[in-house]
Amino acid sequence: MILIIILIAILTYFVISLWRATKRLPKGPAPLPLIGNFHTIGYYAWKAGGIVAGFREIKQIYGKVFTLWMGPVPMVFIADYDVAHETHIKRANVFGHRYSKGGMDYLREGKGIIASDGDFWLEHRRFALKTLRDFGLGRNIMEAKIMEEYRFRFDDFKKSHWKNGAIEIHSYTFFDYLVGSIINQLLVSERFTYGDPEFEKLKTCLAQSIENLSIIDAFLPMWLLKSDVMKWRTKTTLAPFDYIFGLVEKTIRNRVSAIESGAHVISEEGDDYVDAFLIKMEKDKQEGLVSTFDLDNLAVDLYDLWLAGQETTSTTLTWACACLLNHPEVVNEIRIELEKVTGGNRSLSLSDKPHTPYLNATVNEVQRVASILNFNLLRFLHEDTVIDGQPVSEGAIFTTQLCLLHTDETLFKDHTKFNPSRFLENNNLEKKIIPFGIGKRSCLGESLARAELYLILGNLLMEYDLEPVGEKPEIKTPTPFAIMRRPPFYDIRFVPRNN
């Protein structure tokens, strides 16, 4: 009897505490003790056929700002562009703090550019931005590097994947090697060789993790994720990242050994990101500074930069070809435009961008349709505040759910349709596409990614016809319940155009 009374008292305490907490948060479905709204999310995701569609149904009920409880942790969802702009841009200092517990902190432990916060994050982000700009980000030299790798990859795959007058290859494979080598040369001055077993295993590990990671992994405490109880899950979600991180550490060890042996001599400014970081380390040491620039932090920074620079752009390009295979009329319209701009006798350049509105619109529409994260990175509040007129208490976690913005019917009518012309019919729509995030925590590699998408897609369509191998891929993700919205799996033929 006493045990029953104690259990009732504990349950009553949790219920009252939850009720009080909900009064200091935007409206949302009623949470249950311990499990919060996981059952609600699961139901709507199952009913609608995916987590984004499930969130969209919840938005229709509770509005453009709503709260869902991830177990005992409340999370505020922002699902409106104007609200996102008001919070992340106009009040950036309040809404710029990263939440990085659970799976996000695996390996990072509060370090790196993605998961860190405060002065550490500011210092390392500024260094990364400056270094990448020094090595050509946003300048003509970056265009030359992108086009050099673009030419190399087509020439290389003609040797290994030429079949019946075309390059026939898995879409992922082609763009993984192309984009991976661009970012890798920027970071460590190395190009991936096709068939490299380390790169192949790296991609297998990355795909395994991305396709299995879920919302739950972002909120479970690290001690539980690493426990024997959860080992069955982490070996397919987080543990594969150990191999990727190990390759990063190996790369750094090889560079340090090469410097010590004299095989690699660092120039005055350095040849790549690793060189620049090592120069910064030595400078801080000579000046007697207490510095966060050490080899451990270099490993996490490099790991973050590679993951962000590789997977997002490669995935978007794979989505792009799936869309274009299904819409040859868009390909024809782009080619007419590019023929006028280039005369058909030179490559497309970034300087042509002001004169290619339809190609620009197509890139925007690809990024809108792809919207590659089903669930965006999280932030948290250091103080009580208000979002869209609703109170939000200190410590609350929040996210601007980009997939909901990009599928907002009030902005993008018939959002399931691939229609680049929508951006030409309404010039204001372009600013509502924010695939790289918004505010202080937006992606620092945005300019590189935009250059890659424009140059690779534009030149690819001028020089090659696209053909599916077998049936055309559906413009539909095979991972609607995972954190990342992967494109369909398909093989493609790049047929050289003779005109």
SEVEXGU-84478 format. One record per residue (C-alpha): x, y, z. Coordinates in Angstrom, 2 decimals, padded with zeros to 5 digits. Each point is the difference from the previous one (the first is absolute). Example, Ala and Ser with C-alpha at 12.3 -4.5 7.8 and 13.67 -1.06 7.14 Angstrom:
BEGIN
       xx       yy       zz
   012.30  -004.50   007.80
   001.37   003.44  -000.66
end
This chain:
BEGIN
       xx       yy       zz
   000.00   000.00   000.00
   002.81   002.37   000.94
   001.79  -000.80  -003.29
  -003.15   000.85  -001.99
  -000.33   003.31   001.86
   003.65   000.83  -000.73
  -000.43  -000.81  -003.69
  -003.15   002.12  -000.22
   001.81   002.87   001.74
   002.93  -000.22  -002.43
  -002.34  -000.13  -002.99
  -001.97   002.95   001.34
   003.23   001.99   000.45
   001.06  -000.67  -003.60
  -003.41   000.89  -001.39
  -000.17   003.29   001.95
   003.60   000.88  -000.96
  -000.76  -000.65  -003.67
  -003.19   002.04   000.18
   001.86   002.96   001.52
   002.79  -000.26  -002.58
  -002.45   000.00  -002.92
  -001.33   003.38   001.21
   003.42   001.53  -000.70
   000.25  -001.40  -003.53
  -001.83   000.35  -003.33
  -003.04  -002.23  -000.39
   000.28  -003.60  -001.09
  -001.38  -003.48   000.66
  -000.15  -001.04   003.66
   003.15  -001.92   001.00
   000.08  -003.16   002.08
   002.42  -000.48   002.91
   003.43  -001.27  -001.09
  -000.88  -000.68  -003.66
  -001.25   003.52  -000.76
  -001.43   000.16  -003.53
   001.97  -002.81  -001.60
  -003.25  -001.93  -000.35
  -001.62   003.04  -001.69
   002.88   000.42  -002.44
   000.01  -003.72  -000.75
  -003.73  -000.04  -000.67
  -000.06   002.98  -002.36
   003.17  -001.13  -001.79
  -001.48  -003.48  -000.53
  -003.35   001.43  -001.07
   001.51   002.49  -002.48
   002.78  -002.27  -001.31
   003.02   001.90   001.31
   001.26   002.24   002.75
  -000.25   003.24  -002.03
  -003.55  -000.76  -001.06
  -000.77  -000.82   003.62
   001.39   003.32   001.21
  -002.05   001.73  -002.69
  -003.20  -001.52   001.41
   000.96   001.10   003.51
   000.65   003.52  -001.35
  -003.48   000.10  -001.51
  -001.47  -000.69   003.44
   002.21   002.19   002.22
   001.26   002.74  -002.30
   003.32   001.32  -001.28
   001.70  -000.24   003.41
  -000.67  -003.06   002.16
   001.58  -002.12   002.74
   000.74  -003.71  -000.07
   001.53  -001.79   003.00
   002.91  -002.31  -000.79
  -000.38  -002.20   003.05
   000.39   002.40   002.96
   001.54   002.72  -002.23
  -002.26   002.65  -001.61
   000.88   001.12  -003.53
  -001.51   002.99  -001.79
  -000.49  -000.33  -003.77
   000.09   003.12  -002.18
  -001.81  -000.76  -003.25
  -000.37   003.45  -001.56
   002.52   002.08  -001.95
  -000.97   003.39   001.47
   000.26  -001.34   003.56
   003.35  -001.62  -000.82
   001.31   003.28  -001.42
  -001.22   002.01   003.00
   001.61  -002.37   002.51
   003.21  -001.11  -001.74
   000.92   003.26  -001.74
  -001.49   002.85   002.02
   000.65  -001.72   003.34
   003.01  -002.08  -000.99
   001.77   000.28   003.36
  -002.95  -001.60   001.80
  -000.56  -002.75  -002.56
   003.56  -000.97  -000.91
   000.97  -002.61   002.61
   000.55  -003.59  -001.11
  -001.58  -002.94   001.82
   002.39  -002.92  -000.45
  -000.78  -002.71   002.50
  -000.83  -003.59  -000.90
   001.03  -001.27  -003.43
   001.16   003.43  -001.16
   002.76  -000.07   002.61
   001.25  -003.46  -000.91
   003.78   000.30  -000.60
  -000.22   003.82   000.10
  -000.40   000.39   003.78
  -000.88   003.67  -000.31
   002.79   000.70  -002.51
   000.01   000.72  -003.71
  -001.78   002.59  -002.11
  -003.44  -001.60  -000.12
  -000.63  -001.01   003.63
   002.01   002.51   002.05
  -001.27   003.24   001.48
   001.15   003.29   001.52
   003.48   001.46  -000.47
   001.45  -003.34  -001.14
  -002.50  -000.28  -002.86
   000.43   003.65  -000.98
   003.80  -000.28  -000.13
   000.05  -003.22  -002.02
  -002.75   001.10  -002.39
   001.79   003.29  -000.70
   003.25  -001.85  -000.63
  -001.70  -002.47  -002.35
  -001.75   002.79  -001.95
   003.21   002.01  -000.39
   002.04  -003.04  -000.99
  -002.48  -001.23  -002.58
  -000.20   003.49  -001.50
   003.78   000.19  -000.12
   000.00  -003.22  -002.02
  -002.46   001.37  -002.52
  -003.49  -000.39   001.43
  -002.13   002.55  -001.84
   002.79   000.94  -002.43
   000.93  -001.02  -003.54
   002.61  -002.43   001.28
  -002.79  -002.12   001.52
  -001.77  -000.16  -003.36
   003.21  -001.26  -001.56
   000.34  -002.72   002.67
  -003.61  -001.14  -000.46
   000.32  -000.16  -003.79
   003.36  -001.77   000.19
  -001.56  -002.77   002.09
  -003.11  -000.05  -002.21
   002.16  -000.61  -003.10
   002.17  -002.56   001.76
  -002.96  -002.05   001.21
  -001.65  -000.26  -003.41
   003.31  -000.96  -001.62
   000.72  -002.52   002.75
  -003.42  -001.67  -000.07
   000.16  -000.26  -003.80
   002.86  -002.44   000.60
  -001.83  -002.18   002.52
  -003.74   000.45  -000.71
  -000.28   000.49  -003.77
  -002.77  -002.13  -001.47
  -001.84   000.29  -003.30
   001.14   003.56  -000.69
  -000.60   001.41   003.47
   001.21   000.06   003.59
  -002.31  -002.38   001.84
   000.33   000.30   003.75
  -001.88   000.09   003.28
  -001.03   003.60   000.65
   001.29  -000.01   003.58
   003.39  -001.34  -001.08
   000.57   002.71  -002.58
  -000.92   002.97   002.19
   001.63  -001.42   003.14
   003.39  -000.17  -001.72
  -000.43   003.35  -001.74
  -001.15   002.02   003.01
   002.08  -001.97   002.50
   003.21   000.77  -001.88
  -000.82   003.72  -000.29
  -000.37   000.42   003.77
   002.85  -002.42   000.74
   002.46   001.96  -002.13
  -001.03   003.17   001.80
   000.53  -001.63   003.40
   002.98  -002.33  -000.51
   001.14   000.42  -003.65
  -001.00  -003.57  -000.93
  -002.27  -001.38  -002.70
  -001.89  -003.27   000.52
   000.99  -002.73  -002.44
  -002.89  -002.03  -001.37
  -000.20  -003.38   001.74
   001.97   001.19   003.03
  -001.07  -002.55   002.66
   000.17   002.58   002.80
  -002.30   002.40  -001.84
  -002.39  -002.82  -000.93
  -000.21  -001.13   003.62
  -000.35   003.61   001.14
  -003.02   000.48  -002.26
  -001.51  -003.31   001.15
   000.35   001.08   003.64
  -001.47   003.42  -000.71
  -002.98  -001.42  -001.89
  -000.61  -002.54   002.75
  -000.11   002.69   002.66
  -002.04   002.54  -001.94
  -002.65  -002.52  -001.01
  -000.49  -001.25   003.56
   000.33   003.11   002.16
  -003.30   001.20   001.43
  -001.32   002.77   002.23
   000.32  -002.23   003.05
   003.79  -000.22  -000.43
   000.27   003.77   000.33
  -001.53   000.01   003.47
   001.25  -003.12   001.76
   002.82   000.83   002.46
   003.49  -001.01  -001.10
   000.50  -002.44   002.88
  -003.07  -001.91  -001.18
   001.01   000.10  -003.66
   003.36  -001.53   000.89
  -001.41  -002.55   002.43
  -000.36  -003.73  -000.63
  -003.77   000.50   000.00
   000.17   002.15  -003.16
   002.97  -001.69  -001.67
  -002.32  -001.79  -002.45
  -001.08   003.40  -001.34
   003.12   002.14   000.20
   001.98  -002.52  -002.03
  -002.16   000.94  -003.01
  -000.64   003.67   000.77
   002.93   001.67   001.76
   002.82  -002.56   000.14
   000.65   000.18  -003.80
   001.10   003.60   000.55
   002.97  -001.41   001.96
   001.51  -001.25  -003.26
  -000.44   003.37  -001.70
   001.54   001.81   002.96
   002.85  -002.50   000.02
   000.81   000.87  -003.62
   000.09   003.69   000.91
   002.42  -000.68   002.87
   002.14  -002.17  -002.30
   000.18   002.82  -002.56
   001.21   002.43   002.67
   002.60  -002.46   001.32
   001.32  -000.52  -003.54
   000.30   003.76  -000.53
   001.82   000.54   003.31
   002.38  -002.89  -000.79
   000.66   001.38  -003.49
   000.85   003.42   001.46
   002.33  -001.54   002.59
   001.78  -002.07  -002.66
   000.28   002.93  -002.41
  -002.21  -001.68  -002.61
  -002.53   002.82   000.37
   001.11   003.60   000.41
  -002.64   002.52   001.06
   000.10   003.15  -002.11
  -000.48   003.43   001.54
  -003.81  -000.13  -000.28
  -000.35  -003.78  -000.23
  -001.38  -002.07  -002.85
  -003.28  -001.13   001.59
  -002.14   000.16   003.13
   002.20  -002.38   002.01
   003.10   002.05  -000.76
  -001.76   003.21   001.02
  -001.16  -001.58   003.27
   003.52  -001.24   000.81
   001.38   003.49  -000.73
  -002.57   001.44   002.41
   000.99  -002.58   002.64
   003.67   000.92  -000.26
  -000.73   003.74   000.05
  -002.09  -000.29   003.17
   002.73  -002.12   001.61
   002.74   002.52  -000.79
  -002.13   002.82   001.40
  -000.60  -001.95   003.20
  -003.78  -000.03  -000.42
  -002.37  -002.42   001.67
  -001.40  -001.34  -003.24
  -002.78  -002.35  -001.07
   001.85  -000.60  -003.25
   001.53  -003.44   000.55
   000.03  -003.32  -001.85
  -003.08  -001.33   001.81
  -002.08   002.99  -001.02
   001.44  -000.10  -003.52
  -001.35  -003.55  -000.33
  -003.54   001.00   001.01
   000.03   003.16  -002.15
   001.22  -001.96  -003.03
  -002.60  -002.71   000.65
  -002.79   002.61   000.09
   001.20   001.83  -003.10
   000.33  -003.18  -002.03
  -003.40  -001.39   000.99
  -001.73   003.32  -000.72
   001.85   000.65  -003.25
  -000.34  -003.52  -001.40
  -003.38  -001.47   000.80
  -002.30   003.00  -000.44
   001.14   001.03  -003.49
   000.40  -003.56  -001.31
  -003.50  -000.86   001.22
  -001.48   003.14  -001.58
   001.61  -000.73  -003.38
  -001.36  -003.55   000.11
  -003.47   001.44   000.68
   000.51   002.45  -002.88
   000.62  -002.71  -002.57
  -003.02  -001.97   001.24
  -002.14   003.11  -000.51
   001.45   000.75  -003.44
  -000.40  -003.57  -001.22
  -003.71   000.41   000.70
  -000.23   003.45  -001.58
   001.75   000.16  -003.40
  -001.90   003.23  -000.76
   001.99   001.69   002.78
   003.25  -001.30  -001.50
  -000.96   001.40  -003.40
  -000.87   003.40   001.47
   003.34   000.17   001.83
   001.92  -000.91  -003.17
  -001.71   002.70  -002.04
   000.98   002.54   002.64
   003.60  -001.22   000.31
   000.45  -000.09  -003.77
  -000.84   003.70  -000.16
   002.36   000.84   002.86
   003.03  -002.06  -001.01
  -000.50  -000.17  -003.75
   000.50  -003.74   000.36
   003.76   000.36  -000.29
   001.18   000.39   003.62
  -000.68  -001.29   003.49
  -002.48   001.66   002.30
   001.58   002.33   002.58
  -001.17   001.47   003.28
   000.16   003.40  -001.70
  -002.90  -001.17  -002.20
  -002.34  -000.40   002.96
  -001.79   003.37  -000.39
  -000.92  -001.03  -003.56
  -001.38  -003.49   000.74
  -003.25   000.55   001.94
  -001.53  -003.35  -001.02
   003.03  -002.02   001.09
   000.05   001.97   003.27
  -003.69  -000.77   000.47
   000.63  -003.69  -000.68
   002.75  -000.15   002.65
  -002.37   001.65   002.46
  -002.76  -002.48  -000.82
   002.38  -002.96   000.34
   001.03   001.19   003.46
  -003.63   000.54   000.96
  -001.09  -003.47  -001.15
   003.10  -001.67   001.45
  -000.15   001.83   003.36
   002.40  -002.67   001.15
  -000.62   000.06   003.75
  -003.21  -001.49   001.33
   001.01   001.38   003.37
   002.21   003.07   000.42
   002.81   000.71   002.44
  -001.10   001.28   003.37
   000.58   003.14   002.05
  -000.95   000.96   003.53
  -000.91   003.14   001.92
   002.13   001.60   002.72
  -002.86   002.23   001.13
  -003.77   000.31   000.06
  -001.35   001.50  -003.19
  -002.99   000.18  -002.33
  -000.49  -001.64  -003.40
  -002.87   001.24  -002.13
  -001.70   001.45   003.07
   000.28  -003.24   002.00
   002.17  -000.34   003.13
   003.01  -002.30  -000.12
   001.91  -000.81   003.17
   003.77  -000.01   000.49
   001.61  -003.32  -000.87
  -002.55  -000.94  -002.64
   001.32  -001.66  -003.14
  -001.19   001.27  -003.35
   000.51  -000.51  -003.70
  -001.05   001.72  -003.18
  -001.33  -002.93  -001.99
   001.16   000.82  -003.53
  -001.87  -002.90  -001.55
  -003.25   001.58   001.21
   000.97   003.39  -001.42
   000.88  -001.52  -003.37
  -003.31  -001.88  -000.22
  -002.18   002.87   001.23
  -003.00   000.11  -002.35
  -000.56   003.71   000.67
   003.43   000.65  -001.53
   000.48  -002.92  -002.39
  -003.29  -001.00  -001.59
  -000.08  -003.68  -001.01
   003.16  -000.48   002.01
   000.37  -003.65  -001.03
   000.51   001.04  -003.62
   003.42   000.84  -001.46
  -000.57   003.41  -001.57
   002.97   002.40  -000.40
  -002.24   002.61  -001.64
  -001.59   000.81   003.36
   003.15   002.02   000.83
  -000.26   002.01  -003.21
  -003.68   000.73   000.56
   000.71   001.28   003.53
   003.42   001.58   000.57
  -000.57   000.11   003.76
  -000.05  -003.78   000.28
   003.76  -000.39  -000.34
   000.71   001.50   003.42
  -002.46  -002.49   001.54
   002.28  -002.88  -001.01
   002.56  -000.39   002.80
   001.60  -003.46  -000.46
   003.17   001.16   001.75
  -001.80   001.14   003.14
  -000.64   003.47   001.33
   001.69   002.33   002.43
   003.28  -000.38   001.88
   000.14  -003.79  -000.36
  -000.52  -000.16  -003.76
   002.35  -002.20  -002.02
   003.43   001.60  -000.44
   000.58  -001.90  -003.25
  -003.04   001.53  -001.70
   001.94   001.88  -002.66
   001.97  -003.14  -000.97
  -003.18  -002.10  -000.21
  -001.81   002.61  -002.09
   002.95   000.20  -002.39
   000.13  -003.81  -000.32
  -003.72  -000.33  -000.70
   000.00   002.75  -002.64
   003.18  -000.99  -001.82
  -000.48  -003.78   000.09
  -003.67  -000.01  -001.01
   000.39   002.70  -002.64
   003.03  -001.50  -001.72
  -001.34  -003.54   000.35
  -003.20   000.89  -001.87
   001.89   001.82  -002.75
   002.36  -002.91  -000.61
  -002.01  -003.17   000.74
  -003.44  -001.48  -000.50
  -001.41  -001.72   003.08
  -001.55  -003.46  -000.35
  -001.30  -002.32   002.71
   001.20  -003.59   000.18
  -003.30  -001.85   000.07
  -002.99   001.82   001.43
   000.21   003.68   000.85
   000.58   000.55   003.73
  -003.00   001.28   001.93
   000.41   003.44   001.54
  -000.55  -001.62   003.35
   002.29  -000.70   002.95
   000.63  -003.58   001.19
   000.69   001.34   003.52
  -003.13   001.96   001.03
   000.47  -000.87   003.69
   003.76   000.60   000.32
   001.72   003.28   000.89
   001.33   000.49  -003.55
  -002.28  -000.05  -003.04
   002.01  -002.14  -002.36
  -000.67   000.11  -003.78
  -001.13  -003.13  -001.87
   002.59  -002.62  -000.93
   000.52  -000.15  -003.75
   002.55  -000.44  -002.76
   000.41   002.66  -002.63
   001.56   000.37  -003.46
   001.89   003.14  -000.97
  -000.07   000.06  -003.80
   002.37   002.52  -001.64
  -001.77   002.53  -002.17
   001.69   000.42  -003.38
  -001.37   003.44  -000.79
end
